[in-house]
Amino acid sequence: MTAETARLLDRIRLQDGTHQDDLPFLERTLAQLFTQLGGRFDASQVDIAIRIKDRDKPGMRTSLELIVHGLPPMIGTSHLTDTKDAVNDAEAKVISQLQTAVDRRSERH
């Protein structure tokens, strides 16, 4: 684990259906998001929240919220029932929103 990844992991708020034991899983599963953030933003400017409602049950809902100082909040949700697939799905949606927000910000500057 890189120092930047460790700083970003420290910025994760585990909510509804997530636990400290999930951090190694989240480190691996959110690697693409960490790569996008690490090259652009200081970890102190980043807040990440993850929720897995009704984990391992029909109707499971996963949401990933990303707040980066100076950008609008970004939220990705998934209704996939496999936890890893659901986190990856939500992560892909957040990365897409992050890229759009960064592009818009750079167009204004």
C-alpha positions in Angstrom: 0.0 0.0 0.0 1.3 3.4 -0.9 1.3 6.3 1.5 -1.2 8.1 -0.7 -3.5 5.1 -0.6 -3.2 4.9 3.1 -4.2 8.6 3.4 -7.2 8.0 1.2 -8.3 4.9 3.2 -8.2 7.1 6.3 -10.7 9.4 4.5 -13.3 6.7 4.1 -16.4 6.8 6.4 -17.8 3.4 6.8 -21.6 3.6 7.0 -24.6 1.3 6.9 -23.5 -2.3 6.3 -19.7 -1.6 6.2 -17.1 -2.3 8.9 -13.4 -1.9 9.7 -12.9 -5.4 8.4 -13.9 -4.2 5.0 -11.0 -1.8 4.6 -8.6 -4.3 2.9 -11.4 -5.3 0.5 -12.1 -1.6 -0.2 -8.5 -0.8 -0.7 -8.4 -3.4 -3.5 -11.8 -2.6 -4.9 -11.5 1.2 -5.0 -8.0 1.1 -6.6 -9.1 2.9 -9.8 -10.8 5.7 -7.8 -7.7 6.1 -5.6 -5.5 6.3 -8.7 -7.7 9.1 -10.1 -7.7 11.0 -6.8 -4.0 10.5 -5.9 -2.7 12.1 -9.0 -5.0 15.2 -8.7 -5.9 15.9 -5.1 -4.4 16.0 -1.7 -6.1 13.4 0.5 -7.0 16.1 3.0 -9.4 17.6 0.4 -11.2 14.3 -0.1 -14.0 12.6 1.9 -15.4 9.2 0.8 -18.5 7.5 2.3 -19.6 4.0 1.5 -22.9 2.3 2.4 -24.1 -1.2 1.7 -27.7 -1.4 2.6 -29.2 -4.9 3.1 -25.9 -6.5 2.4 -26.0 -10.0 0.9 -29.8 -9.8 0.6 -32.2 -9.3 -2.3 -32.6 -5.6 -2.8 -29.1 -4.8 -1.7 -28.1 -1.2 -2.4 -24.6 0.1 -2.5 -23.7 3.8 -2.6 -20.4 5.5 -2.8 -20.2 9.2 -2.1 -17.2 11.3 -3.0 -16.7 14.9 -1.8 -13.6 16.8 -3.1 -13.0 20.3 -2.0 -14.0 22.7 -4.8 -16.1 20.2 -6.7 -19.8 19.2 -6.5 -20.6 16.0 -4.5 -20.5 12.8 -6.5 -22.6 9.8 -5.8 -22.6 6.4 -7.4 -25.2 3.8 -6.6 -25.7 0.2 -7.5 -28.3 -2.5 -7.1 -26.1 -5.4 -8.1 -26.2 -8.2 -5.5 -22.5 -9.2 -5.5 -20.7 -6.9 -3.1 -17.5 -6.5 -5.2 -19.5 -6.0 -8.4 -21.7 -3.4 -6.7 -18.8 -1.5 -5.3 -17.1 -1.5 -8.7 -20.3 -0.4 -10.4 -20.7 2.5 -7.9 -17.0 3.4 -8.2 -17.2 3.6 -12.1 -20.1 6.0 -11.8 -18.2 8.2 -9.3 -15.1 8.2 -11.5 -17.2 9.3 -14.5 -18.6 12.1 -12.5 -15.2 13.1 -11.2 -13.7 13.2 -14.7 -16.7 15.4 -15.8 -16.3 17.7 -12.8 -12.5 18.1 -13.4 -13.0 18.8 -17.1 -15.6 21.5 -16.3 -13.4 23.0 -13.7 -10.4 23.2 -16.1 -12.6 24.7 -18.9 -13.4 27.6 -16.5 -9.8 28.3 -15.5 
